[in-house]
Amino acid sequence: MAKFTSFWTLLVLLLSVAFVFAEEPAVNENTLNVEAVAQFPDNPFGLIVNGQKNAVVLTLTNKDAVDASIVGVSGKVTLAGDDSKVLRNLPALRYDARLVSKASLELPYEFYSEFAPGELALTVYVDLLADEKPVRIVGYSGNITVTDPESSLLDAQLLFLYAVMAAGAVGILYVVRQAFFGGSTKKPSAKKAAEPTVRAAHRDEKGQMVLDESWIPEHHLKNSPKQSPRAKKRTNSSRK
């Protein structure tokens, strides 16, 4: 009889505990009836370019009867198909805007991408405050395609690189030319112009002495004895 009584006592206790848990109200998270639509104005197909400013415009429509205040916008980039693998948390942008009931509001959000090209997932959050209670909604959640910027032949950095490469090539060619062909080329020596020889005024074309008789008076020249041809010939032969 005692065992039977203890069994019923235990059964009553279990039923009372189950009844208490059934009556306990469930804790609901704060919710707000706000619709969010995201658009990429620069890339309508969700194409994200590395190294450039990528913009997302969120259009929020408050369908609730309660006004809300927008506190900020943030986001994260994860692997496609796995939200738990967070690659980077995007910077948060603070807001101080009022989202009136039955009204719409646009929120621009910009971020930079520095990821490996491929398919990734982007999630953008909007933090609001309604009845002094924080509420977070998802402004955008979907896949994005990350690409590198297109290179142009007229890009300033590429032009500078081309100039450096050209200067290096010219320097290498100059060194090779001087190393292998520098000694074979000789500069032509400038020929010194021959100075004209000036014949002495007291000698004739054969080099014989010629007296300048211009200063001797004429009467002295007439009175001076003339040398005979034989003596002149003897004189010339002695000089030889």
DRENLUMNU-514376 format. One line per 5 residues: their letters; for each residue x negated, y negated, z of C-alpha. Coordinates in nm, 3 decimals, padded with zeros to 5 digits, m for minus. Each point is the difference from the previous one (the first is absolute). Layout:
N
a) X Y Z | ...
END
This chain:
240
makft) 00.000 00.000 00.000 | m00.287 m00.236 00.082 | m00.161 00.067 m00.339 | 00.327 m00.075 m00.174 | 00.037 m00.332 00.187
sfwtl) m00.356 m00.110 m00.082 | 00.058 00.078 m00.368 | 00.307 m00.225 m00.014 | m00.184 m00.274 00.189 | m00.284 00.006 m00.255
lvlll) 00.246 m00.008 m00.288 | 00.178 m00.304 00.143 | m00.331 m00.184 00.041 | m00.097 00.066 m00.362 | 00.337 m00.120 m00.126
svafv) m00.022 m00.318 00.206 | m00.348 m00.080 m00.136 | 00.119 00.056 m00.357 | 00.299 m00.226 00.062 | m00.226 m00.279 00.132
faeep) m00.228 00.016 m00.308 | 00.303 00.000 m00.227 | 00.134 m00.318 00.158 | m00.339 m00.181 m00.014 | 00.019 m00.260 m00.280
avnen) m00.256 00.028 m00.280 | m00.255 m00.280 m00.026 | 00.042 m00.171 m00.338 | m00.267 m00.213 m00.160 | 00.075 m00.361 m00.081
tlnve) 00.137 m00.018 m00.353 | 00.094 m00.286 m00.227 | 00.191 00.021 m00.325 | m00.254 m00.172 m00.225 | m00.058 00.099 m00.360
avaqf) m00.351 m00.044 m00.146 | m00.097 m00.004 m00.368 | m00.368 m00.024 m00.106 | m00.135 m00.131 m00.329 | m00.350 m00.035 m00.143
pdnpf) 00.015 m00.324 m00.201 | m00.345 00.039 m00.156 | 00.026 00.375 m00.062 | 00.358 00.125 m00.033 | m00.114 00.364 m00.017
glivn) m00.178 m00.006 00.336 | m00.347 m00.030 m00.150 | m00.252 m00.116 00.261 | m00.329 m00.149 m00.125 | m00.313 00.022 00.213
gqkna) m00.165 m00.326 00.103 | 00.304 m00.211 m00.087 | 00.285 m00.147 00.201 | 00.304 00.226 m00.031 | 00.338 m00.148 00.088
vvltl) 00.317 00.168 00.121 | 00.323 m00.198 00.035 | 00.251 00.140 00.249 | 00.364 m00.107 m00.031 | 00.183 00.053 00.330
tnkda) 00.380 m00.008 00.024 | 00.153 m00.011 00.348 | 00.322 00.201 m00.016 | 00.037 00.001 00.376 | 00.218 m00.233 00.204
vdasi) m00.300 m00.104 00.209 | m00.259 m00.256 m00.107 | m00.364 00.106 00.007 | m00.340 m00.164 00.009 | m00.285 00.125 m00.216
vgvsg) m00.318 00.041 00.203 | m00.249 00.141 m00.250 | m00.082 00.233 m00.288 | m00.266 00.271 m00.001 | m00.083 00.315 m00.191
kvtla) m00.218 00.303 m00.046 | m00.148 00.205 m00.284 | 00.008 00.378 00.032 | m00.056 00.304 m00.214 | 00.281 00.072 m00.240
gddsk) 00.234 00.255 00.156 | m00.162 m00.014 00.346 | 00.081 m00.306 00.212 | m00.212 00.130 00.287 | m00.322 m00.051 m00.199
vlrnl) m00.038 m00.376 00.039 | m00.273 m00.143 m00.222 | 00.034 m00.359 00.119 | 00.232 m00.217 00.201 | 00.077 m00.316 m00.192
palry) m00.023 m00.337 00.179 | 00.312 m00.130 00.170 | 00.158 m00.325 m00.116 | 00.185 m00.199 00.266 | 00.336 m00.159 m00.079
darlv) 00.235 m00.231 00.181 | 00.313 00.013 m00.214 | 00.368 00.042 00.075 | 00.203 00.268 m00.176 | 00.361 m00.105 00.042
skasl) 00.279 00.254 m00.011 | 00.133 00.072 m00.352 | m00.293 m00.192 m00.153 | m00.312 00.093 m00.198 | m00.361 m00.109 00.029
elpye) m00.316 00.065 m00.205 | m00.328 00.082 00.175 | m00.326 00.001 m00.201 | m00.274 00.231 00.119 | m00.350 00.013 m00.151
fysef) m00.289 00.239 00.054 | m00.330 00.101 m00.158 | m00.080 00.351 m00.120 | m00.341 00.166 00.024 | 00.081 00.365 m00.056
apgel) m00.113 00.269 m00.239 | 00.215 00.001 m00.315 | 00.287 00.244 00.024 | 00.347 00.060 00.138 | 00.062 m00.121 00.356
altvy) 00.296 m00.089 00.221 | 00.091 m00.346 00.128 | 00.227 m00.077 00.294 | 00.101 m00.355 00.093 | 00.165 m00.072 00.336
vdlla) 00.210 m00.299 00.102 | 00.022 m00.085 00.370 | 00.314 m00.185 00.111 | 00.154 m00.118 00.322 | 00.377 00.041 00.049
dekpv) 00.170 m00.083 00.331 | m00.351 m00.034 00.146 | m00.070 00.363 m00.086 | m00.281 00.100 m00.240 | 00.107 00.182 m00.314
rivgy) m00.230 00.142 m00.269 | 00.128 00.088 m00.346 | m00.177 00.138 m00.305 | m00.021 m00.260 m00.274 | m00.165 00.228 m00.254
sgnit) m00.113 00.361 m00.008 | m00.124 00.159 m00.319 | m00.296 00.103 m00.211 | m00.237 m00.246 m00.163 | m00.267 00.039 m00.267
vtdpe) m00.338 m00.152 00.083 | m00.221 m00.102 m00.293 | m00.322 m00.194 m00.051 | 00.013 m00.340 m00.175 | m00.061 m00.004 m00.373
sslld) m00.349 m00.119 m00.091 | m00.044 m00.270 m00.263 | m00.305 m00.063 m00.219 | 00.024 m00.372 00.081 | 00.002 00.052 00.375
aqllf) m00.243 m00.231 00.182 | m00.164 00.278 00.197 | m00.045 00.212 m00.312 | m00.148 m00.294 m00.190 | m00.251 m00.056 00.279
lyavm) m00.085 00.371 m00.004 | m00.051 m00.011 m00.376 | m00.234 m00.300 00.035 | m00.209 00.174 00.267 | m00.026 00.316 m00.209
aagav) m00.102 m00.199 m00.309 | m00.269 m00.187 00.195 | m00.133 00.329 00.137 | m00.013 00.153 m00.349 | m00.190 m00.301 m00.136
gilyv) m00.249 00.020 00.286 | m00.061 00.371 m00.060 | m00.054 m00.056 m00.373 | m00.248 m00.279 00.075 | m00.199 00.219 00.239
vrqaf) m00.010 00.288 m00.251 | m00.110 m00.233 m00.280 | m00.280 m00.147 00.208 | m00.113 00.344 00.118 | m00.017 00.169 m00.342
fggst) m00.025 m00.279 m00.256 | m00.148 m00.292 00.191 | m00.374 00.064 m00.090 | 00.046 00.057 m00.373 | 00.128 m00.345 m00.080
kkpsa) m00.276 m00.263 m00.006 | 00.060 m00.362 m00.042 | m00.159 m00.139 m00.316 | m00.295 m00.218 00.089 | 00.030 m00.350 m00.126
kkaae) m00.274 m00.075 m00.253 | m00.200 m00.302 00.085 | 00.006 m00.251 m00.281 | m00.344 m00.051 m00.152 | m00.124 m00.346 00.063
ptvra) m00.119 m00.174 m00.319 | m00.376 m00.053 m00.002 | m00.099 m00.357 m00.036 | m00.304 m00.051 m00.216 | m00.261 m00.232 00.146
ahrde) m00.012 m00.335 m00.165 | m00.384 00.006 m00.033 | m00.013 00.328 m00.197 | 00.126 00.091 m00.347 | 00.191 00.310 m00.107
kgqmv) m00.322 00.205 m00.011 | m00.104 m00.112 00.345 | m00.275 m00.236 m00.120 | m00.071 m00.320 00.187 | 00.163 m00.303 m00.153
ldesw) m00.109 m00.344 00.110 | 00.257 m00.267 00.046 | m00.135 m00.284 m00.212 | 00.296 m00.227 00.042 | m00.169 m00.201 00.273
ipehh) m00.333 m00.049 m00.189 | m00.025 m00.329 m00.187 | 00.015 00.030 m00.374 | m00.338 m00.166 m00.064 | m00.169 00.254 00.228
lknsp) 00.155 00.281 m00.200 | m00.131 m00.148 m00.324 | m00.352 m00.047 00.136 | m00.025 00.346 00.154 | m00.210 00.238 m00.218
kqspr) 00.190 00.276 m00.160 | m00.105 00.352 00.075 | m00.123 00.192 m00.299 | 00.191 00.307 m00.108 | m00.300 00.214 00.075
akkrt) m00.034 m00.131 00.352 | 00.371 00.038 00.048 | m00.019 00.359 m00.116 | m00.295 00.060 00.233 | 00.188 m00.146 00.287
nssrk) 00.302 00.216 m00.068 | m00.213 00.314 m00.026 | m00.174 m00.077 00.329 | 00.335 m00.034 00.171 | 00.097 00.343 m00.122
END
